[in-house]
Amino acid sequence: MSKRQKILLGMLAGVLWGVALVGVGTAYVNIPIFSYTWILALAFLFPGLFLAAVIGRLAQRRFFDDAIIDGEPRTGGAEVDQRVLQNTVEQLVLALALWPATGYLLAVEGPGVVLMLGLGFAVARVAFWIGYHISPPLRAFGFAATFYPTLVALGWAILWWFVN
């Protein structure tokens, strides 16, 4: 299987992951809307914990590696971790921009979907991190499973809002 085929397969799996997260969040995660702020905070807790783990891993690598302790360019695993950190920050900014509106547009269904997006984000980022260390094309699923659920949920929210 070529690199492009592996990446395409990862992308398709990421889209399916997004559809599954929205479906589970809509159908099975029933949360009373007593504090949407609390639900958003909880949803962003999972991505925040992953972000802290990557930052901590990079700090640990710097401390124990004489070649990068003074801020020199990273190599090997440290470089991969830096790329994972950068992409995670990019994905998290997108989530911060779109998840609140997604939850708001879904009204009653929103809390479950947003909570599932947060949990799914953390799981997908772990897959991205591991996949990147094993073989760069394997990071495709983790990337897609972080990116596409946000878009699938927003698309579903817009459609649901117009229909209802």
C-alpha positions as CSV (number, residue, x, y, z in Angstrom):
1,M,0.0,0.0,0.0
2,S,1.4,3.4,-1.0
3,K,1.8,6.3,1.4
4,R,-1.1,8.2,-0.2
5,Q,-3.3,5.1,0.1
6,K,-2.5,4.8,3.8
7,I,-3.2,8.5,4.3
8,L,-6.5,8.3,2.4
9,L,-7.5,5.3,4.5
10,G,-6.7,7.3,7.6
11,M,-8.7,10.3,6.4
12,L,-11.7,8.1,5.7
13,A,-11.5,6.5,9.1
14,G,-11.2,10.0,10.6
15,V,-14.5,11.0,8.9
16,L,-16.2,7.9,10.1
17,W,-14.9,8.6,13.6
18,G,-16.4,12.1,13.4
19,V,-19.8,10.7,12.3
20,A,-19.7,8.2,15.2
21,L,-18.8,10.8,17.8
22,V,-21.7,13.1,16.6
23,G,-24.1,10.1,16.5
24,V,-23.1,8.8,20.0
25,G,-23.2,12.4,21.4
26,T,-26.6,13.0,19.9
27,A,-28.3,9.7,20.7
28,Y,-26.7,8.4,23.8
29,V,-25.1,11.2,25.8
30,N,-28.1,12.9,27.5
31,I,-27.0,15.7,29.7
32,P,-29.4,18.2,31.3
33,I,-28.6,21.7,30.2
34,F,-28.1,23.2,33.6
35,S,-24.8,24.9,32.8
36,Y,-23.5,24.9,29.2
37,T,-20.4,26.7,30.5
38,W,-19.6,23.7,32.7
39,I,-20.1,21.3,29.8
40,L,-17.8,23.3,27.6
41,A,-15.2,23.4,30.3
42,L,-15.4,19.7,30.8
43,A,-15.2,19.1,27.0
44,F,-12.1,21.2,26.7
45,L,-10.5,19.4,29.8
46,F,-9.6,16.3,27.7
47,P,-7.8,18.3,25.0
48,G,-6.1,20.4,27.6
49,L,-4.8,17.3,29.4
50,F,-3.4,16.0,26.2
51,L,-1.7,19.3,25.5
52,A,-0.2,19.3,29.0
53,A,1.2,15.7,28.3
54,V,2.9,16.8,25.1
55,I,4.3,19.9,26.7
56,G,5.6,17.9,29.6
57,R,7.2,15.3,27.3
58,L,9.0,18.0,25.4
59,A,10.2,19.6,28.6
60,Q,11.4,16.2,29.8
61,R,13.3,15.6,26.5
62,R,15.0,19.0,26.8
63,F,16.1,18.5,30.4
64,F,17.7,15.1,29.7
65,D,19.1,15.8,26.2
66,D,22.3,17.9,26.1
67,A,21.9,18.5,22.4
68,I,18.6,20.5,22.9
69,I,18.8,21.7,26.5
70,D,19.7,25.2,25.4
71,G,17.0,25.6,22.8
72,E,18.9,24.1,19.8
73,P,16.8,22.7,17.0
74,R,15.2,19.4,18.0
75,T,15.9,16.2,16.3
76,G,14.5,12.7,16.3
77,G,11.7,12.0,18.8
78,A,11.9,15.6,20.2
79,E,11.2,17.0,16.7
80,V,8.2,14.7,16.2
81,D,6.9,15.7,19.6
82,Q,7.3,19.4,18.7
83,R,5.3,18.8,15.5
84,V,2.6,17.0,17.5
85,L,2.5,20.0,19.9
86,Q,2.2,22.5,17.0
87,N,-0.6,20.5,15.3
88,T,-2.4,20.0,18.5
89,V,-2.4,23.8,19.2
90,E,-3.7,24.4,15.7
91,Q,-6.5,21.8,16.2
92,L,-7.4,23.2,19.6
93,V,-7.7,26.7,18.3
94,L,-10.1,25.4,15.6
95,A,-12.1,23.6,18.3
96,L,-12.2,26.7,20.5
97,A,-13.5,28.7,17.6
98,L,-16.2,26.2,16.5
99,W,-17.3,23.9,19.4
100,P,-19.2,26.6,21.4
101,A,-21.3,27.6,18.3
102,T,-21.8,23.9,17.5
103,G,-23.2,23.2,20.9
104,Y,-25.3,26.4,20.9
105,L,-26.8,25.5,17.5
106,L,-27.7,22.0,18.6
107,A,-29.5,23.4,21.6
108,V,-30.8,20.3,23.4
109,E,-28.4,17.9,21.6
110,G,-25.4,20.1,21.9
111,P,-24.0,19.1,25.3
112,G,-23.6,15.5,24.5
113,V,-22.0,16.2,21.1
114,V,-19.5,18.7,22.5
115,L,-18.6,16.4,25.3
116,M,-18.0,13.6,22.8
117,L,-15.9,15.9,20.7
118,G,-13.6,16.7,23.6
119,L,-13.2,13.0,24.6
120,G,-12.7,12.0,20.9
121,F,-10.1,14.8,20.5
122,A,-7.9,13.4,23.2
123,V,-8.2,9.9,21.9
124,A,-7.4,11.0,18.3
125,R,-4.4,13.1,19.5
126,V,-2.9,10.0,21.2
127,A,-3.4,8.1,17.9
128,F,-1.7,11.0,16.0
129,W,1.2,11.1,18.5
130,I,1.8,7.3,18.4
131,G,1.3,7.1,14.6
132,Y,3.7,9.9,14.0
133,H,6.4,8.1,16.1
134,I,5.8,4.8,14.3
135,S,5.6,6.0,10.7
136,P,4.5,9.5,9.5
137,P,1.8,8.2,7.2
138,L,0.1,6.6,10.2
139,R,-0.5,10.0,11.7
140,A,-3.3,10.5,9.1
141,F,-6.0,8.8,11.2
142,G,-5.1,10.9,14.3
143,F,-5.1,14.1,12.3
144,A,-8.3,13.3,10.5
145,A,-10.0,12.0,13.7
146,T,-9.3,15.4,15.3
147,F,-10.1,17.6,12.4
148,Y,-13.2,16.1,10.7
149,P,-15.3,15.6,13.8
150,T,-15.3,19.3,14.4
151,L,-16.5,19.9,10.8
152,V,-19.0,17.0,10.9
153,A,-20.5,18.3,14.2
154,L,-20.7,21.9,12.9
155,G,-22.3,20.7,9.7
156,W,-24.8,18.6,11.6
157,A,-25.5,21.6,13.9
158,I,-26.2,23.9,11.0
159,L,-28.4,21.4,9.4
160,W,-30.3,20.7,12.7
161,W,-30.7,24.4,13.3
162,F,-32.3,25.0,9.9
163,V,-34.6,22.0,10.1
164,N,-35.7,22.8,13.7
